[in-house]
Amino acid sequence: MSRGRFGVPAGVTDAAIAAGVAATLLVAGLSGERPATDAGLLGYALLVAGGLALVARRRAPVAVLVVTGLCAVGHQALGFDVPAVAFLFAVYAAVRADHRAVTVAAAVTMLVALPLAVFALSPDLSVGQALARSRGALEIAWLVAAGAAGEALRQAERRAEEAERTREETARRRADEERLHLARELHDSLTHQISVIKVQAGVAVHLARKRGEQVPEALLAIEQAGREASRELRATLQALRDDGSTPPRGLDDVPELVARARATGLDATLTIAGGRRDVPAAVDRTAYRIVQESLTNVARHAAAMTASVRIDYRPDALAIRVDDDGAAVPGGAAIAGVGLLGMRERVTALGGRLRAEPRGGGGFTVEAELPVEQAS
């Protein structure tokens, strides 16, 4: 529920204003000249109805403008010479809601309709008396003032919204700049260290080949991993820049991950089950990261000889399972490193499930199920 400046709900404020205007009009009608006909009750009802209609001035300003105008014309025609206060409030509300053209048309119609209604339903009055009575009910100056007040408040609210939007855009831009700055710092520091590793590995490979020696597979894997790490750091920085020039890694790149794992001496296999199809981009990226982190953990911690990667395309989900025959034993606790926590956060964000634990026959299992309907 929207609230006013002092924390009072807008609906309560509107109801209070409507009741106050209705009471004011009724008192003015009772204290003034009253027609000695049965139409008096109808006139009082129109006075009250015009005021109470203001309770809907925020939700339906044009409708309230019409209702208050008709009530004003009605009670004036019945002989109640009471100012059209409710109509002035409706003019203010309609202009504030940016219905300026409709408001001008309604005001002009009222200025014409009031004397016509008074003269038509009170033939004993002269044309001058009818004009005087209608002018007293609705002065042009008050109409202009009500419209100007509504326009002034509308402009003030528009400027306030624009200022708020500008502040949000400035804060977002500063956050983006800070994020990019941190990414650059991280990129520069890590790239230096990785470059040193990559160069040293390349020199060792070159010297081994120059001497005619067999290059160890582990050394070749280090050289390849260094190149891949440098590429991923560059891709991360580019992604933070939002230039979109480098597509993110996904399921199409999983065979390359498995091939690199085999290059380190690990007997790694890849199985793809189910009908291959496109999946949401977030699922695509997350699946790649799960396989990447799982194989990285096998190489770092598992002391494994074999590893298997299975990707299963199900009707409503994408399932990923990575098994190894490493040193993990049943009952042992999984190492809650940054990689495993990152996997769990990614999967949870997509509404999926992740299981990472030692296998019954030894080794470790990482199993994830990612829904393909809810993700985006």
SULZITA-V451381 format. One record per pair of residues at least 12 apart in sequence whose C-alpha atoms are under 10 Angstrom apart, sorted by the first residue. I is the first residue (numbers start at 1). J is the second residue. D is the distance in whole Angstrom. If there is no record, write none. Layout:
BEGIN
{{I:J:D} {I:J:D}}
END
This chain:
BEGIN
{{10:55:10} {10:58:9} {11:55:8} {11:56:9} {11:58:9} {11:59:10} {12:55:9} {13:55:9} {14:52:10} {14:53:10} {14:54:7} {14:55:5} {14:56:7} {14:57:8} {14:58:8} {15:52:8} {15:53:9} {15:54:8} {15:55:5} {15:56:9} {15:57:10} {16:52:10} {16:54:10} {16:55:8} {17:51:8} {17:52:9} {17:54:7} {17:55:7} {17:86:10} {17:89:10} {18:48:9} {18:49:9} {18:50:9} {18:51:5} {18:52:5} {18:53:7} {18:54:5} {18:55:5} {18:56:9} {18:57:9} {18:86:8} {18:89:10} {19:48:9} {19:49:10} {19:51:7} {19:52:6} {19:53:9} {19:54:9} {19:55:8} {20:51:8} {20:52:9} {21:47:9} {21:48:8} {21:50:9} {21:51:5} {21:52:8} {21:53:10} {21:54:8} {21:85:7} {21:86:7} {21:89:9} {22:44:10} {22:45:10} {22:46:10} {22:47:7} {22:48:5} {22:49:7} {22:50:7} {22:51:4} {22:52:6} {22:53:9} {22:54:9} {22:85:9} {22:86:8} {23:47:9} {23:48:7} {23:51:8} {23:52:9} {24:47:9} {24:48:9} {24:51:9} {24:82:10} {24:85:9} {24:86:10} {25:44:9} {25:46:10} {25:47:6} {25:48:7} {25:49:10} {25:50:9} {25:51:7} {25:82:7} {25:83:8} {25:84:9} {25:85:8} {25:86:8} {26:43:9} {26:44:6} {26:45:9} {26:46:9} {26:47:6} {26:48:6} {26:49:10} {26:51:9} {26:82:9} {27:44:10} {27:47:10} {27:48:10} {27:82:10} {28:47:9} {28:80:9} {28:81:9} {28:82:6} {28:83:9} {29:43:8} {29:44:7} {29:47:8} {29:48:10} {29:75:9} {29:79:10} {29:80:6} {29:81:8} {29:82:6} {29:83:10} {30:44:8} {30:80:9} {30:82:10} {31:82:10} {32:79:10} {32:80:7} {32:81:7} {32:82:8} {33:79:8} {33:80:7} {33:81:7} {33:82:10} {34:78:9} {34:79:7} {34:80:6} {34:81:9} {35:78:7} {35:79:6} {35:80:7} {36:79:10} {37:78:9} {37:79:10} {39:75:9} {39:78:7} {39:79:9} {40:75:9} {40:78:7} {40:79:8} {40:80:8} {42:74:9} {42:75:8} {42:78:8} {43:71:9} {43:72:10} {43:74:7} {43:75:5} {43:76:8} {43:77:9} {43:78:6} {43:79:8} {43:80:7} {44:75:8} {44:78:10} {44:80:9} {45:71:9} {45:75:9} {46:67:10} {46:68:9} {46:70:9} {46:71:5} {46:72:7} {46:73:9} {46:74:7} {46:75:6} {46:76:10} {46:78:10} {46:80:10} {47:68:9} {47:71:7} {47:72:7} {47:74:9} {47:75:7} {47:76:10} {47:80:9} {47:82:9} {47:84:9} {47:85:10} {47:86:9} {48:71:9} {48:86:10} {49:67:8} {49:68:8} {49:71:7} {49:72:10} {49:86:9} {50:64:9} {50:65:10} {50:66:10} {50:67:7} {50:68:5} {50:69:8} {50:70:8} {50:71:5} {50:72:7} {50:75:10} {50:84:9} {50:85:9} {50:86:6} {50:87:8} {50:90:10} {51:64:10} {51:67:10} {51:68:7} {51:71:9} {51:84:10} {51:85:8} {51:86:5} {51:87:9} {51:89:9} {51:90:10} {52:64:10} {52:68:9} {52:86:9} {53:65:9} {53:66:10} {53:67:7} {53:68:7} {53:71:10} {53:86:8} {53:87:10} {53:90:9} {54:67:9} {54:68:8} {54:86:7} {54:87:9} {54:89:8} {54:90:7} {54:93:9} {56:90:10} {56:93:10} {57:89:9} {57:90:7} {57:91:10} {57:92:9} {57:93:6} {57:94:8} {57:97:9} {58:90:10} {58:93:7} {58:94:8} {58:96:9} {58:97:8} {59:93:10} {59:97:10} {60:93:9} {60:94:9} {60:97:9} {61:90:7} {61:91:8} {61:92:9} {61:93:6} {61:94:5} {61:95:9} {61:96:9} {61:97:7} {61:98:10} {61:99:8} {61:103:10} {62:90:8} {62:91:9} {62:93:9} {62:94:6} {62:95:10} {62:97:9} {62:99:8} {62:102:8} {62:103:8} {62:106:9} {63:90:9} {63:94:9} {64:86:9} {64:87:8} {64:89:9} {64:90:6} {64:91:9} {64:93:9} {64:94:9} {65:86:9} {65:87:6} {65:88:9} {65:89:9} {65:90:5} {65:91:6} {65:92:9} {65:93:8} {65:94:7} {65:102:9} {65:103:8} {65:106:8} {65:107:9} {66:87:9} {66:90:9} {66:91:10} {66:102:10} {66:103:10} {66:106:7} {66:110:10} {67:86:10} {67:87:8} {67:90:9} {68:84:8} {68:85:9} {68:86:6} {68:87:5} {68:88:9} {68:89:9} {68:90:7} {68:91:10} {69:84:8} {69:86:8} {69:87:6} {69:88:9} {69:90:9} {69:91:10} {69:106:8} {69:107:9} {69:109:9} {69:110:7} {69:113:10} {69:114:9} {70:87:9} {70:110:9} {70:113:9} {70:114:10} {71:84:9} {71:86:9} {71:87:9} {72:84:6} {72:85:9} {72:86:8} {72:87:7} {72:110:9} {72:114:8} {72:134:10} {72:137:8} {72:138:9} {73:110:8} {73:111:10} {73:113:7} {73:114:5} {73:115:9} {73:116:9} {73:117:7} {73:118:8} {73:134:9} {73:137:9} {74:114:9} {74:117:8} {74:118:9} {74:121:10} {75:114:10} {75:117:10} {75:118:9} {76:114:7} {76:115:9} {76:117:8} {76:118:6} {76:121:9} {76:122:10} {76:130:10} {76:133:8} {76:134:7} {76:137:8} {77:113:10} {77:114:8} {77:115:9} {77:116:9} {77:117:5} {77:118:4} {77:119:8} {77:120:8} {77:121:6} {77:122:7} {77:130:10} {77:133:10} {77:134:9} {78:117:9} {78:118:8} {78:121:7} {78:122:8} {79:118:8} {79:121:9} {79:122:8} {79:133:9} {80:133:10} {80:137:10} {81:118:10} {81:133:7} {81:134:8} {81:136:8} {81:137:7} {82:133:9} {82:134:9} {82:136:8} {82:137:6} {82:138:9} {83:133:10} {83:134:9} {83:135:9} {83:136:7} {83:137:4} {83:138:6} {83:139:9} {84:134:10} {84:136:9} {84:137:6} {84:138:6} {84:139:9} {84:142:10} {84:143:10} {85:137:8} {85:138:8} {85:142:9} {85:143:10} {87:106:10} {87:107:9} {87:110:9} {87:138:9} {87:143:9} {87:146:10} {88:107:9} {88:138:8} {88:139:10} {88:142:7} {88:143:6} {88:144:9} {88:145:9} {88:146:6} {88:147:8} {89:143:10} {89:146:7} {89:147:9} {89:150:9} {90:103:9} {90:146:9} {90:147:9} {90:150:10} {91:103:6} {91:104:9} {91:106:9} {91:107:8} {91:143:7} {91:144:9} {91:145:10} {91:146:6} {91:147:6} {91:148:10} {91:149:10} {91:150:8} {92:143:9} {92:144:10} {92:145:9} {92:146:5} {92:147:5} {92:148:8} {92:149:6} {92:150:4} {92:151:8} {92:152:10} {92:153:9} {92:154:10} {93:146:9} {93:147:9} {93:149:9} {93:150:6} {93:151:9} {93:153:10} {93:154:10} {94:146:10} {94:147:8} {94:150:8} {94:151:9} {95:146:9} {95:147:6} {95:148:8} {95:149:8} {95:150:5} {95:151:6} {95:152:9} {95:153:9} {95:154:8} {96:146:10} {96:147:8} {96:148:9} {96:149:8} {96:150:4} {96:151:5} {96:152:8} {96:153:6} {96:154:5} {96:155:8} {96:156:10} {96:157:9} {97:150:8} {97:151:9} {97:153:10} {97:154:7} {98:150:9} {98:151:8} {98:154:7} {98:155:10} {99:151:10} {100:147:8} {100:150:10} {100:151:8} {103:147:8} {104:143:10} {104:144:10} {104:147:9} {107:138:9} {107:140:9} {107:143:7} {107:144:10} {107:147:10} {108:140:10} {108:143:10} {110:134:9} {110:138:8} {111:131:10} {111:134:8} {111:135:8} {111:137:10} {111:138:7} {111:139:9} {111:140:8} {111:143:10} {112:131:10} {112:134:9} {113:134:9} {114:130:8} {114:131:8} {114:133:9} {114:134:5} {114:135:8} {114:137:8} {114:138:8} {115:127:8} {115:128:9} {115:129:9} {115:130:5} {115:131:5} {115:132:8} {115:133:8} {115:134:5} {115:135:8} {115:137:10} {116:130:8} {116:131:8} {116:134:9} {117:130:9} {117:134:9} {118:130:6} {118:131:8} {118:133:8} {118:134:7} {119:131:8} {119:133:10} {119:134:10} {176:240:8} {176:241:9} {177:240:10} {177:241:9} {179:237:10} {179:240:8} {179:241:9} {180:237:7} {180:238:9} {180:239:10} {180:240:6} {180:241:7} {181:237:10} {181:240:10} {182:237:10} {183:233:9} {183:234:10} {183:236:8} {183:237:6} {183:238:9} {183:240:8} {183:241:9} {184:233:10} {184:234:10} {184:236:10} {184:237:7} {184:238:10} {184:240:10} {186:233:9} {186:237:9} {187:230:9} {187:232:10} {187:233:6} {187:234:7} {187:236:9} {187:237:7} {188:233:9} {188:234:10} {190:229:9} {190:230:9} {190:233:8} {191:226:9} {191:229:8} {191:230:6} {191:231:10} {191:233:7} {191:234:9} {192:230:9} {193:226:10} {193:230:10} {194:223:10} {194:225:9} {194:226:6} {194:227:8} {194:228:10} {194:229:7} {194:230:7} {195:223:10} {195:226:7} {195:227:8} {195:229:9} {195:230:8} {196:226:9} {197:222:8} {197:223:8} {197:225:10} {197:226:7} {197:227:10} {198:222:7} {198:223:5} {198:224:8} {198:225:8} {198:226:5} {198:227:7} {198:228:10} {198:229:10} {198:230:9} {199:223:8} {199:226:9} {199:227:10} {200:219:10} {200:222:10} {200:223:9} {201:218:10} {201:219:6} {201:220:8} {201:221:9} {201:222:7} {201:223:5} {201:224:9} {201:226:9} {202:219:9} {202:220:8} {202:222:9} {202:223:6} {202:224:9} {202:226:10} {203:223:10} {204:216:10} {204:219:8} {204:220:9} {204:223:10} {205:219:7} {205:220:7} {205:223:8} {216:264:9} {216:265:10} {217:262:9} {217:263:6} {217:264:6} {217:265:7} {218:263:8} {218:264:5} {218:265:7} {219:263:10} {219:264:8} {220:260:10} {220:263:8} {220:264:8} {221:260:7} {221:261:8} {221:262:9} {221:263:6} {221:264:5} {221:265:9} {222:263:10} {222:264:8} {224:260:8} {224:263:9} {224:264:10} {225:260:8} {225:261:10} {232:248:9} {232:249:9} {234:246:9} {235:247:8} {235:248:8} {235:249:10} {236:248:9} {248:281:9} {248:284:9} {248:285:7} {248:288:10} {249:281:10} {249:284:8} {249:285:6} {249:286:9} {249:287:10} {249:288:7} {249:289:8} {250:281:8} {250:282:9} {250:283:9} {250:284:5} {250:285:5} {250:286:8} {250:287:7} {250:288:5} {250:289:8} {251:278:10} {251:279:9} {251:281:10} {251:283:9} {251:284:6} {251:285:7} {251:286:9} {251:287:7} {251:288:6} {251:289:9} {251:291:9} {251:311:9} {252:284:9} {252:288:9} {253:285:10} {253:288:7} {253:292:10} {254:270:9} {254:287:9} {254:288:6} {254:289:9} {254:291:7} {254:292:8} {254:309:9} {254:311:10} {255:269:9} {255:270:7} {255:271:10} {255:309:10} {257:270:10} {257:288:9} {257:291:8} {257:292:7} {257:295:8} {257:296:10} {258:270:7} {258:291:9} {258:292:9} {258:295:8} {258:307:9} {258:308:9} {258:309:8} {260:295:10} {261:292:10} {261:295:7} {261:296:8} {261:298:9} {261:299:8} {261:306:10} {261:307:9} {262:306:9} {262:307:9} {264:299:8} {265:299:10} {265:304:10} {265:305:8} {265:306:9} {266:295:10} {266:298:9} {266:299:8} {266:303:10} {266:304:7} {266:305:5} {266:306:6} {266:307:7} {266:324:10} {267:304:9} {267:305:6} {267:306:4} {267:307:6} {267:308:8} {267:324:10} {268:295:9} {268:305:9} {268:306:6} {268:307:5} {268:308:6} {268:309:8} {268:322:10} {268:323:10} {268:324:9} {269:306:8} {269:307:7} {269:308:5} {269:309:6} {269:310:8} {269:322:10} {270:307:9} {270:308:6} {270:309:5} {270:310:6} {270:311:8} {270:322:9} {271:308:8} {271:309:6} {271:310:5} {271:311:6} {271:312:8} {271:321:10} {272:309:8} {272:310:6} {272:311:5} {272:312:6} {272:313:8} {272:320:10} {273:310:7} {273:311:6} {273:312:5} {273:313:6} {273:314:9} {273:319:10} {274:311:8} {274:312:6} {274:313:5} {274:314:6} {274:315:9} {274:318:10} {275:312:9} {275:313:6} {275:314:8} {275:315:9} {276:311:10} {276:312:9} {276:313:6} {276:314:9} {277:313:8} {277:314:10} {278:313:10} {278:372:10} {279:313:9} {279:317:9} {279:318:8} {279:371:9} {279:372:6} {279:373:9} {279:375:9} {279:376:9} {280:371:9} {280:372:7} {280:373:8} {280:374:9} {280:375:6} {280:376:6} {281:372:10} {281:375:9} {281:376:7} {282:346:9} {282:347:10} {282:349:10} {282:350:8} {282:370:10} {282:372:9} {282:375:7} {282:376:6} {283:317:10} {283:318:8} {283:346:9} {283:347:9} {283:350:8} {283:352:10} {283:369:10} {283:370:7} {283:371:8} {283:372:7} {283:375:7} {283:376:8} {284:318:9} {284:370:10} {284:372:10} {285:346:10} {286:343:8} {286:346:6} {286:347:7} {286:350:9} {286:368:10} {286:370:9} {287:311:9} {287:318:8} {287:319:9} {287:320:7} {287:321:10} {287:343:9} {287:346:9} {287:347:9} {287:368:8} {287:369:9} {287:370:8} {288:320:10} {289:339:9} {289:342:9} {289:343:7} {289:346:9} {290:320:8} {290:321:9} {290:322:9} {290:339:9} {290:340:9} {290:342:9} {290:343:6} {290:344:9} {290:346:9} {290:347:9} {290:354:10} {290:366:8} {290:367:9} {290:368:8} {291:309:7} {291:310:9} {291:311:10} {291:320:8} {291:321:8} {291:322:7} {291:343:10} {291:366:9} {291:367:10} {291:368:10} {292:339:10} {293:338:10} {293:339:6} {293:340:8} {293:342:9} {293:343:8} {293:366:10} {294:307:10} {294:309:9} {294:321:9} {294:322:7} {294:323:9} {294:324:9} {294:339:8} {294:340:8} {294:343:9} {294:356:10} {294:364:10} {294:365:9} {294:366:7} {294:367:10} {295:307:8} {295:308:9} {295:309:9} {295:322:8} {295:323:9} {295:324:9} {295:366:10} {296:339:9} {297:335:10} {297:337:10} {297:339:8} {297:340:9} {297:364:10} {298:322:10} {298:323:9} {298:324:7} {298:325:9} {298:326:7} {298:327:10} {298:363:10} {298:364:9} {299:326:10} {301:326:8} {301:327:8} {301:328:9} {301:335:10} {302:324:8} {302:325:8} {302:326:4} {302:327:6} {302:328:7} {302:363:8} {302:364:8} {303:324:9} {303:325:8} {303:326:5} {303:327:6} {303:328:9} {303:363:9} {304:323:10} {304:324:6} {304:325:5} {304:326:4} {304:327:7} {304:328:9} {304:363:8} {304:364:9} {305:324:8} {305:325:6} {305:326:7} {306:323:8} {306:324:6} {306:325:6} {306:326:8} {306:363:10} {307:322:7} {307:323:5} {307:324:4} {307:325:7} {307:326:9} {307:363:9} {307:364:9} {307:365:10} {308:321:8} {308:322:6} {308:323:5} {308:324:6} {308:325:9} {308:365:10} {309:321:6} {309:322:5} {309:323:7} {309:324:9} {309:366:10} {309:367:10} {310:322:6} {310:323:9} {310:367:9} {311:368:10} {311:369:10} {312:369:9} {313:372:10} {314:369:10} {314:370:10} {314:371:9} {314:372:9} {315:371:9} {315:372:8} {315:373:10} {316:369:10} {316:370:9} {316:371:6} {316:372:6} {316:373:7} {316:374:9} {317:352:9} {317:368:10} {317:369:6} {317:370:5} {317:371:4} {317:372:5} {317:373:8} {317:374:10} {317:375:10} {318:352:10} {318:368:8} {318:369:6} {318:370:5} {318:371:6} {318:372:7} {319:352:10} {319:353:10} {319:354:10} {319:367:7} {319:368:6} {319:369:4} {319:370:6} {319:371:9} {320:354:9} {320:366:8} {320:367:6} {320:368:5} {320:369:6} {320:370:8} {321:354:10} {321:355:9} {321:356:10} {321:365:7} {321:366:6} {321:367:4} {321:368:6} {321:369:9} {322:356:9} {322:364:8} {322:365:6} {322:366:5} {322:367:6} {322:368:9} {323:356:10} {323:358:9} {323:359:8} {323:362:10} {323:363:7} {323:364:6} {323:365:5} {323:366:7} {323:367:9} {324:358:9} {324:359:9} {324:362:8} {324:363:5} {324:364:5} {324:365:7} {324:366:9} {325:358:10} {325:359:9} {325:361:8} {325:362:6} {325:363:4} {325:364:7} {325:365:9} {326:358:9} {326:359:10} {326:362:7} {326:363:4} {326:364:7} {327:358:9} {327:362:7} {327:363:6} {327:364:8} {328:357:9} {328:358:6} {328:359:8} {328:360:10} {328:361:9} {328:362:6} {328:363:5} {328:364:6} {328:365:10} {329:357:9} {329:358:6} {329:359:7} {329:360:7} {329:361:8} {329:362:5} {329:363:6} {329:364:8} {330:357:8} {330:358:5} {330:359:6} {330:360:6} {330:361:8} {330:362:7} {330:363:8} {330:364:9} {331:357:9} {331:358:7} {331:359:9} {331:360:9} {332:357:8} {332:358:7} {332:359:10} {333:356:10} {333:357:7} {333:358:8} {334:356:7} {334:357:6} {334:358:7} {334:364:9} {335:356:10} {335:357:9} {336:356:10} {340:354:10} {340:356:8} {340:366:9} {343:356:10} {343:366:10} {343:368:9} {344:356:9} {344:368:9} {346:370:10} {347:368:7} {347:369:8} {347:370:7} {347:371:9} {348:370:9} {349:370:10} {349:375:9} {350:369:10} {350:370:7} {350:371:7} {350:372:9} {350:373:10} {350:374:7} {350:375:6} {350:376:8} {351:369:9} {351:370:7} {351:371:7} {351:372:10} {351:374:8} {351:375:8} {352:368:7} {352:369:5} {352:370:5} {352:371:6} {352:372:9} {352:374:10} {352:375:9} {353:367:8} {353:368:6} {353:369:5} {353:370:7} {353:371:9} {354:366:7} {354:367:6} {354:368:4} {354:369:7} {354:370:9} {355:367:5} {355:368:6} {355:369:9} {356:368:8}}
END
